[in-house]
Amino acid sequence: MTRGWRTILGLVVSLALLYWVLHDVSLTEVWGHIRAADLWLLSLAVVIQTAAFLIRAARWKVFLRPALAEPSFDARFASTCIGFMANNLLPARVGEFARAYALSRSQPITASAAFGSLVVERLFDALTLALFLAAPLFMPGFRVAPGLGDEVASKLFLVLVIFGGAAVALLLLIFRPDLVDRIFRSTIGRLMPRRAAESIAEMFRSFIEGLGAMRSPRLVVAGLVWSLAHWLWGALALWIGMLAFNITEPGFLGAVFLQGVMAFIVSVPSSPGFFGLFEASARIALSPFGVPAGLALSYALAFHITTFTPVTILGLFYLGRLGLSWGEVGHSEEIVEEGA
């Protein structure tokens, strides 16, 4: 899909979800909840959420290690902020490409190698967030509104099956790539034109080379520990934000669940800044706890806008500091692909 079509699709998705989250909620009610919020707690949530980018930058070192032994922390943090700023302001989800390109401008690494490390990072994120979706269901402190327990359990079981399969696939890719290659060639590869099959096989081999670094048990454990720390820190910010709106029923485990739902939903194509997706995920994740739609939306809007701002400002600052242009950031996807 071309960038233009991705942009249009993202805009349609965002507008549709914004309509859904707003169609049955009074804006007067939303504004009333926002005015009644504890601004000190909300400010604390913003500080905690912004600090999560420091953890993300620290974690990135683990995934970069095979290609770059000692990447500068300042460069990793600057590139991370630039990437998220790009996602907030530019269409077509160029943030990851911008992040990889920005790092290549200040460190001895190619943009394609830096992007490969982000692919591995996303795989570890997916495993961690699948755990976030499933684990709260089995903990005594996880409470849902009466009558919704079976519905939540069935949906989470489906998620667990899907991402459990993804975890097995990831382990096979890391430790038995030869087996996966043989399975592909003997099944899907036989159904495709030879040229297309060879092209996909070549892309697969390039991807496997990036994953090969994760065959070190030490790096795998480090990646998982850092990923848990990063997303638990994000859940802490969400929980403090909920307390600012006197949303107490879900508790911290509810915030963990919300973090998982939110992270997966915002991976869907959307407009810049994930508007619509962020708010919809809050309504979906908090409804099993009996949180009213208007209150959930008020919380989501306030948290989204206030946490959107700091990283965007930081990204703009580092963009100027590194001497990068908007044109370079906007075309970073093509730059990364040309270097692959």
C-alpha positions as a Markdown table, in Angstrom:
| # | Residue | x | y | z |
|---|---|---|---|---|
| 1 | Met | 0.0 | 0.0 | 0.0 |
| 2 | Thr | 1.4 | 3.4 | -1.0 |
| 3 | Arg | 1.9 | 6.2 | 1.5 |
| 4 | Gly | -0.9 | 8.2 | 0.1 |
| 5 | Trp | -3.4 | 5.3 | 0.6 |
| 6 | Arg | -2.0 | 4.6 | 4.1 |
| 7 | Thr | -2.6 | 8.3 | 4.9 |
| 8 | Ile | -6.2 | 8.2 | 3.6 |
| 9 | Leu | -6.9 | 4.9 | 5.4 |
| 10 | Gly | -5.5 | 6.3 | 8.6 |
| 11 | Leu | -7.6 | 9.4 | 8.4 |
| 12 | Val | -10.8 | 7.4 | 7.8 |
| 13 | Val | -10.0 | 5.1 | 10.7 |
| 14 | Ser | -9.4 | 8.0 | 13.1 |
| 15 | Leu | -12.5 | 9.9 | 12.0 |
| 16 | Ala | -14.7 | 6.7 | 12.4 |
| 17 | Leu | -13.4 | 6.0 | 15.9 |
| 18 | Leu | -13.7 | 9.7 | 16.9 |
| 19 | Tyr | -17.3 | 9.5 | 15.8 |
| 20 | Trp | -17.8 | 6.3 | 17.8 |
| 21 | Val | -16.3 | 7.6 | 21.0 |
| 22 | Leu | -18.2 | 10.9 | 20.8 |
| 23 | His | -21.6 | 10.0 | 19.4 |
| 24 | Asp | -23.2 | 9.0 | 22.7 |
| 25 | Val | -21.3 | 11.3 | 25.1 |
| 26 | Ser | -22.1 | 14.8 | 26.1 |
| 27 | Leu | -19.3 | 17.2 | 25.5 |
| 28 | Thr | -20.5 | 19.2 | 28.5 |
| 29 | Glu | -20.1 | 16.1 | 30.7 |
| 30 | Val | -16.6 | 15.5 | 29.2 |
| 31 | Trp | -15.5 | 19.1 | 30.0 |
| 32 | Gly | -17.0 | 18.8 | 33.5 |
| 33 | His | -14.9 | 15.7 | 34.2 |
| 34 | Ile | -11.8 | 17.4 | 32.9 |
| 35 | Arg | -12.4 | 20.5 | 35.0 |
| 36 | Ala | -12.9 | 18.4 | 38.1 |
| 37 | Ala | -9.7 | 16.4 | 37.6 |
| 38 | Asp | -6.7 | 16.6 | 40.0 |
| 39 | Leu | -4.2 | 18.6 | 38.0 |
| 40 | Trp | -1.3 | 17.6 | 40.3 |
| 41 | Leu | -1.9 | 13.9 | 39.7 |
| 42 | Leu | -2.4 | 14.5 | 36.0 |
| 43 | Ser | 0.9 | 16.5 | 35.9 |
| 44 | Leu | 2.7 | 13.6 | 37.7 |
| 45 | Ala | 1.3 | 11.2 | 35.1 |
| 46 | Val | 2.6 | 13.4 | 32.3 |
| 47 | Val | 6.1 | 13.4 | 33.9 |
| 48 | Ile | 6.1 | 9.7 | 34.4 |
| 49 | Gln | 4.9 | 9.1 | 30.8 |
| 50 | Thr | 7.6 | 11.4 | 29.4 |
| 51 | Ala | 10.2 | 9.6 | 31.4 |
| 52 | Ala | 9.2 | 6.4 | 29.7 |
| 53 | Phe | 11.1 | 7.7 | 26.6 |
| 54 | Leu | 14.3 | 7.5 | 28.7 |
| 55 | Ile | 13.6 | 3.9 | 29.5 |
| 56 | Arg | 12.8 | 3.2 | 25.8 |
| 57 | Ala | 16.1 | 4.8 | 24.8 |
| 58 | Ala | 18.0 | 2.8 | 27.4 |
| 59 | Arg | 16.3 | -0.5 | 26.2 |
| 60 | Trp | 17.2 | 0.2 | 22.6 |
| 61 | Lys | 20.9 | -0.4 | 23.4 |
| 62 | Val | 20.1 | -4.1 | 23.8 |
| 63 | Phe | 18.6 | -4.4 | 20.4 |
| 64 | Leu | 21.3 | -2.3 | 18.8 |
| 65 | Arg | 24.2 | -4.2 | 20.4 |
| 66 | Pro | 24.8 | -6.7 | 17.5 |
| 67 | Ala | 25.2 | -3.8 | 15.0 |
| 68 | Leu | 26.6 | -1.1 | 17.3 |
| 69 | Ala | 28.5 | -2.0 | 20.4 |
| 70 | Glu | 28.3 | 1.3 | 22.4 |
| 71 | Pro | 25.6 | 3.6 | 21.0 |
| 72 | Ser | 25.4 | 7.0 | 22.7 |
| 73 | Phe | 22.5 | 7.3 | 25.1 |
| 74 | Asp | 22.0 | 10.9 | 24.0 |
| 75 | Ala | 21.8 | 9.9 | 20.4 |
| 76 | Arg | 19.3 | 7.1 | 21.2 |
| 77 | Phe | 17.1 | 9.4 | 23.3 |
| 78 | Ala | 17.2 | 12.2 | 20.7 |
| 79 | Ser | 16.3 | 9.7 | 17.9 |
| 80 | Thr | 13.5 | 8.3 | 20.0 |
| 81 | Cys | 12.0 | 11.7 | 20.6 |
| 82 | Ile | 12.3 | 12.6 | 16.9 |
| 83 | Gly | 10.5 | 9.4 | 15.9 |
| 84 | Phe | 7.6 | 9.9 | 18.3 |
| 85 | Met | 7.4 | 13.6 | 17.3 |
| 86 | Ala | 7.1 | 12.4 | 13.6 |
| 87 | Asn | 4.3 | 10.0 | 14.5 |
| 88 | Asn | 2.5 | 12.8 | 16.2 |
| 89 | Leu | 2.8 | 15.4 | 13.4 |
| 90 | Leu | 3.3 | 13.5 | 10.2 |
| 91 | Pro | 1.0 | 11.0 | 8.3 |
| 92 | Ala | 1.7 | 7.4 | 7.3 |
| 93 | Arg | 3.5 | 6.3 | 10.5 |
| 94 | Val | 7.0 | 7.5 | 9.5 |
| 95 | Gly | 8.1 | 7.7 | 13.1 |
| 96 | Glu | 10.1 | 4.4 | 13.2 |
| 97 | Phe | 11.8 | 5.2 | 10.0 |
| 98 | Ala | 12.6 | 8.7 | 11.2 |
| 99 | Arg | 14.0 | 7.3 | 14.4 |
| 100 | Ala | 16.3 | 4.9 | 12.6 |
| 101 | Tyr | 17.4 | 7.6 | 10.2 |
| 102 | Ala | 18.1 | 10.1 | 12.9 |
| 103 | Leu | 20.3 | 7.6 | 14.7 |
| 104 | Ser | 22.2 | 6.9 | 11.5 |
| 105 | Arg | 23.0 | 10.6 | 11.3 |
| 106 | Ser | 24.8 | 10.7 | 14.6 |
| 107 | Gln | 26.1 | 7.2 | 15.1 |
| 108 | Pro | 28.2 | 4.8 | 13.0 |
| 109 | Ile | 25.3 | 2.6 | 11.9 |
| 110 | Thr | 23.2 | 2.5 | 8.7 |
| 111 | Ala | 19.6 | 3.5 | 8.7 |
| 112 | Ser | 18.5 | 0.0 | 7.6 |
| 113 | Ala | 20.5 | -1.7 | 10.4 |
| 114 | Ala | 19.0 | 0.7 | 13.0 |
| 115 | Phe | 15.5 | 0.0 | 11.6 |
| 116 | Gly | 16.2 | -3.7 | 11.9 |
| 117 | Ser | 16.8 | -3.3 | 15.6 |
| 118 | Leu | 13.4 | -1.6 | 15.8 |
| 119 | Val | 11.7 | -4.6 | 14.2 |
| 120 | Val | 13.2 | -6.8 | 16.9 |
| 121 | Glu | 12.1 | -4.2 | 19.5 |
| 122 | Arg | 8.5 | -4.4 | 18.2 |
| 123 | Leu | 8.5 | -8.2 | 18.5 |
| 124 | Phe | 9.5 | -8.0 | 22.2 |
| 125 | Asp | 6.9 | -5.3 | 22.7 |
| 126 | Ala | 4.2 | -7.7 | 21.2 |
| 127 | Leu | 5.2 | -10.5 | 23.5 |
| 128 | Thr | 5.2 | -8.2 | 26.6 |
| 129 | Leu | 1.9 | -6.6 | 25.7 |
| 130 | Ala | 0.2 | -10.0 | 25.1 |
| 131 | Leu | 1.2 | -10.8 | 28.7 |
| 132 | Phe | -0.3 | -7.5 | 29.8 |
| 133 | Leu | -3.6 | -8.4 | 28.2 |
| 134 | Ala | -3.8 | -11.9 | 29.6 |
| 135 | Ala | -2.0 | -11.9 | 33.0 |
| 136 | Pro | -4.5 | -9.5 | 34.8 |
| 137 | Leu | -7.3 | -12.0 | 34.1 |
| 138 | Phe | -5.7 | -14.6 | 36.4 |
| 139 | Met | -4.9 | -12.3 | 39.3 |
| 140 | Pro | -7.2 | -11.9 | 42.3 |
| 141 | Gly | -7.2 | -8.1 | 42.1 |
| 142 | Phe | -8.6 | -8.0 | 38.6 |
| 143 | Arg | -12.3 | -7.0 | 38.9 |
| 144 | Val | -14.8 | -6.5 | 36.1 |
| 145 | Ala | -18.4 | -5.3 | 36.2 |
| 146 | Pro | -21.0 | -8.0 | 36.9 |
| 147 | Gly | -22.0 | -10.0 | 33.8 |
| 148 | Leu | -18.9 | -9.1 | 31.7 |
| 149 | Gly | -16.4 | -11.6 | 33.1 |
| 150 | Asp | -17.2 | -14.3 | 30.6 |
| 151 | Glu | -17.1 | -11.9 | 27.7 |
| 152 | Val | -13.7 | -10.5 | 28.7 |
| 153 | Ala | -12.3 | -14.0 | 29.4 |
| 154 | Ser | -13.3 | -15.3 | 25.9 |
| 155 | Lys | -11.8 | -12.3 | 24.2 |
| 156 | Leu | -8.6 | -12.5 | 26.2 |
| 157 | Phe | -8.3 | -16.2 | 25.5 |
| 158 | Leu | -8.4 | -15.5 | 21.8 |
| 159 | Val | -5.7 | -12.9 | 22.2 |
| 160 | Leu | -3.7 | -15.4 | 24.2 |
| 161 | Val | -3.9 | -18.0 | 21.5 |
| 162 | Ile | -2.9 | -15.6 | 18.8 |
| 163 | Phe | 0.0 | -14.1 | 20.5 |
| 164 | Gly | 1.0 | -17.4 | 22.1 |
| 165 | Gly | 1.4 | -18.6 | 18.5 |
| 166 | Ala | 3.4 | -15.5 | 17.7 |
| 167 | Ala | 5.7 | -16.2 | 20.6 |
| 168 | Val | 6.3 | -19.8 | 19.3 |
| 169 | Ala | 6.9 | -18.4 | 15.9 |
| 170 | Leu | 9.4 | -15.9 | 17.2 |
| 171 | Leu | 11.3 | -18.5 | 19.1 |
| 172 | Leu | 11.5 | -20.7 | 16.0 |
| 173 | Leu | 12.7 | -17.7 | 14.0 |
| 174 | Ile | 15.5 | -17.0 | 16.5 |
| 175 | Phe | 16.6 | -20.6 | 17.3 |
| 176 | Arg | 15.5 | -22.7 | 14.3 |
| 177 | Pro | 15.4 | -20.4 | 11.2 |
| 178 | Asp | 16.4 | -23.3 | 9.0 |
| 179 | Leu | 13.2 | -25.2 | 10.0 |
| 180 | Val | 11.0 | -22.1 | 9.3 |
| 181 | Asp | 12.7 | -21.6 | 5.9 |
| 182 | Arg | 12.0 | -25.3 | 4.9 |
| 183 | Ile | 8.3 | -25.0 | 6.1 |
| 184 | Phe | 7.9 | -21.8 | 4.0 |
| 185 | Arg | 9.4 | -23.4 | 0.9 |
| 186 | Ser | 7.4 | -26.6 | 1.2 |
| 187 | Thr | 4.0 | -24.9 | 1.8 |
| 188 | Ile | 3.4 | -21.2 | 0.8 |
| 189 | Gly | 6.5 | -21.0 | -1.4 |
| 190 | Arg | 5.1 | -23.8 | -3.7 |
| 191 | Leu | 1.8 | -21.9 | -4.2 |
| 192 | Met | 3.5 | -18.7 | -5.3 |
| 193 | Pro | 5.3 | -17.8 | -8.5 |
| 194 | Arg | 9.0 | -18.7 | -8.3 |
| 195 | Arg | 10.2 | -15.1 | -8.6 |
| 196 | Ala | 7.9 | -13.9 | -5.8 |
| 197 | Ala | 8.8 | -16.8 | -3.6 |
| 198 | Glu | 12.5 | -16.1 | -4.0 |
| 199 | Ser | 12.0 | -12.4 | -3.3 |
| 200 | Ile | 10.1 | -13.2 | -0.1 |
| 201 | Ala | 12.7 | -15.8 | 0.9 |
| 202 | Glu | 15.5 | -13.2 | 0.5 |
| 203 | Met | 13.6 | -10.7 | 2.7 |
| 204 | Phe | 13.1 | -13.5 | 5.2 |
| 205 | Arg | 16.8 | -14.2 | 5.3 |
| 206 | Ser | 17.6 | -10.6 | 5.8 |
| 207 | Phe | 15.2 | -10.4 | 8.7 |
| 208 | Ile | 16.6 | -13.6 | 10.2 |
| 209 | Glu | 20.1 | -12.0 | 10.2 |
| 210 | Gly | 18.7 | -9.2 | 12.4 |
| 211 | Leu | 17.1 | -11.7 | 14.7 |
| 212 | Gly | 20.2 | -13.8 | 14.9 |
| 213 | Ala | 21.7 | -11.5 | 17.5 |
| 214 | Met | 18.9 | -12.5 | 19.8 |
| 215 | Arg | 20.2 | -16.1 | 19.9 |
| 216 | Ser | 22.2 | -15.0 | 22.9 |
| 217 | Pro | 20.1 | -16.0 | 26.0 |
| 218 | Arg | 21.6 | -13.0 | 27.8 |
| 219 | Leu | 20.3 | -10.6 | 25.2 |
| 220 | Val | 16.9 | -12.2 | 25.1 |
| 221 | Val | 16.5 | -12.0 | 28.9 |
| 222 | Ala | 17.8 | -8.4 | 28.9 |
| 223 | Gly | 15.3 | -7.5 | 26.1 |
| 224 | Leu | 12.4 | -9.0 | 28.0 |
| 225 | Val | 13.3 | -7.4 | 31.3 |
| 226 | Trp | 13.7 | -4.0 | 29.7 |
| 227 | Ser | 10.4 | -4.4 | 27.9 |
| 228 | Leu | 8.6 | -5.3 | 31.1 |
| 229 | Ala | 10.1 | -2.3 | 32.9 |
| 230 | His | 9.2 | 0.0 | 30.0 |
| 231 | Trp | 5.6 | -1.0 | 29.7 |
| 232 | Leu | 5.0 | -1.3 | 33.5 |
| 233 | Trp | 6.3 | 2.2 | 33.8 |
| 234 | Gly | 3.8 | 3.3 | 31.1 |
| 235 | Ala | 1.0 | 1.5 | 33.0 |
| 236 | Leu | 2.0 | 3.4 | 36.2 |
| 237 | Ala | 1.5 | 6.7 | 34.3 |
| 238 | Leu | -1.9 | 5.5 | 33.1 |
| 239 | Trp | -2.9 | 4.5 | 36.6 |
| 240 | Ile | -1.8 | 7.8 | 38.1 |
| 241 | Gly | -3.8 | 9.5 | 35.3 |
| 242 | Met | -6.9 | 7.4 | 36.2 |
| 243 | Leu | -6.6 | 8.5 | 39.9 |
| 244 | Ala | -6.6 | 12.1 | 38.7 |
| 245 | Phe | -10.1 | 11.5 | 37.4 |
| 246 | Asn | -11.1 | 9.4 | 40.5 |
| 247 | Ile | -11.2 | 6.2 | 38.4 |
| 248 | Thr | -10.3 | 3.8 | 41.1 |
| 249 | Glu | -12.2 | 0.6 | 40.4 |
| 250 | Pro | -9.8 | -0.9 | 37.8 |
| 251 | Gly | -6.7 | -0.4 | 40.0 |
| 252 | Phe | -3.2 | -0.9 | 38.8 |
| 253 | Leu | -4.0 | -4.2 | 37.1 |
| 254 | Gly | -6.7 | -2.4 | 35.2 |
| 255 | Ala | -4.0 | 0.1 | 34.0 |
| 256 | Val | -1.8 | -2.8 | 32.9 |
| 257 | Phe | -4.8 | -4.2 | 30.9 |
| 258 | Leu | -5.4 | -0.7 | 29.5 |
| 259 | Gln | -1.8 | -0.4 | 28.5 |
| 260 | Gly | -2.0 | -3.7 | 26.5 |
| 261 | Val | -5.3 | -2.8 | 24.8 |
| 262 | Met | -4.0 | 0.7 | 24.0 |
| 263 | Ala | -0.7 | -0.4 | 22.5 |
| 264 | Phe | -2.3 | -2.9 | 20.2 |
| 265 | Ile | -5.1 | -0.6 | 19.0 |
| 266 | Val | -2.8 | 2.3 | 18.2 |
| 267 | Ser | -0.9 | 0.0 | 15.9 |
| 268 | Val | -3.8 | 0.2 | 13.5 |
| 269 | Pro | -3.4 | 2.9 | 10.7 |
| 270 | Ser | -4.5 | 6.3 | 11.9 |
| 271 | Ser | -4.1 | 10.0 | 11.5 |
| 272 | Pro | -1.0 | 11.7 | 13.1 |
| 273 | Gly | -1.0 | 11.5 | 16.9 |
| 274 | Phe | -3.3 | 8.4 | 17.0 |
| 275 | Phe | -6.3 | 10.5 | 17.7 |
| 276 | Gly | -9.5 | 8.4 | 17.8 |
| 277 | Leu | -7.6 | 5.2 | 18.5 |
| 278 | Phe | -6.2 | 6.3 | 21.8 |
| 279 | Glu | -9.7 | 7.4 | 23.0 |
| 280 | Ala | -11.4 | 4.3 | 21.7 |
| 281 | Ser | -9.0 | 2.0 | 23.4 |
| 282 | Ala | -9.7 | 3.7 | 26.8 |
| 283 | Arg | -13.4 | 3.3 | 26.3 |
| 284 | Ile | -13.0 | -0.4 | 25.3 |
| 285 | Ala | -10.5 | -1.3 | 28.1 |
| 286 | Leu | -12.3 | 0.5 | 30.9 |
| 287 | Ser | -15.9 | -0.5 | 30.1 |
| 288 | Pro | -15.5 | -4.0 | 31.7 |
| 289 | Phe | -14.8 | -2.2 | 35.0 |
| 290 | Gly | -18.0 | -0.3 | 34.8 |
| 291 | Val | -16.3 | 3.1 | 34.0 |
| 292 | Pro | -18.9 | 5.4 | 32.3 |
| 293 | Ala | -18.1 | 6.2 | 28.7 |
| 294 | Gly | -18.1 | 10.0 | 29.4 |
| 295 | Leu | -15.6 | 9.6 | 32.2 |
| 296 | Ala | -13.4 | 7.2 | 30.2 |
| 297 | Leu | -13.3 | 9.6 | 27.3 |
| 298 | Ser | -12.5 | 12.6 | 29.5 |
| 299 | Tyr | -9.6 | 10.8 | 31.0 |
| 300 | Ala | -8.3 | 9.6 | 27.6 |
| 301 | Leu | -8.5 | 13.0 | 26.0 |
| 302 | Ala | -6.8 | 14.8 | 28.9 |
| 303 | Phe | -4.1 | 12.1 | 29.2 |
| 304 | His | -3.5 | 12.0 | 25.4 |
| 305 | Ile | -3.2 | 15.7 | 24.8 |
| 306 | Thr | -1.0 | 16.4 | 27.9 |
| 307 | Thr | 1.4 | 13.5 | 27.2 |
| 308 | Phe | 1.4 | 14.2 | 23.4 |
| 309 | Thr | 2.9 | 17.7 | 24.0 |
| 310 | Pro | 6.2 | 17.1 | 25.8 |
| 311 | Val | 7.7 | 14.5 | 23.5 |
| 312 | Thr | 6.6 | 16.5 | 20.5 |
| 313 | Ile | 8.5 | 19.5 | 21.8 |
| 314 | Leu | 11.5 | 17.4 | 22.6 |
| 315 | Gly | 11.4 | 15.9 | 19.1 |
| 316 | Leu | 11.3 | 19.3 | 17.5 |
| 317 | Phe | 14.2 | 20.5 | 19.7 |
| 318 | Tyr | 16.4 | 17.5 | 18.7 |
| 319 | Leu | 15.4 | 17.8 | 15.1 |
| 320 | Gly | 17.0 | 21.3 | 15.0 |
| 321 | Arg | 19.9 | 20.2 | 17.2 |
| 322 | Leu | 20.8 | 17.4 | 14.7 |
| 323 | Gly | 20.3 | 19.7 | 11.7 |
| 324 | Leu | 17.7 | 17.5 | 10.2 |
| 325 | Ser | 15.1 | 18.9 | 7.8 |
| 326 | Trp | 11.4 | 18.1 | 7.6 |
| 327 | Gly | 12.0 | 16.7 | 4.1 |
| 328 | Glu | 14.5 | 14.2 | 5.4 |
| 329 | Val | 12.1 | 13.1 | 8.2 |
| 330 | Gly | 9.2 | 12.9 | 5.8 |
| 331 | His | 11.1 | 10.8 | 3.3 |
| 332 | Ser | 13.0 | 8.7 | 5.9 |
| 333 | Glu | 11.0 | 5.6 | 4.9 |
| 334 | Glu | 12.4 | 5.8 | 1.4 |
| 335 | Ile | 15.9 | 6.5 | 2.7 |
| 336 | Val | 15.8 | 3.4 | 5.0 |
| 337 | Glu | 14.4 | 1.2 | 2.2 |
| 338 | Glu | 17.1 | 2.4 | -0.3 |
| 339 | Gly | 19.8 | 1.4 | 2.2 |
| 340 | Ala | 18.3 | -2.1 | 2.8 |
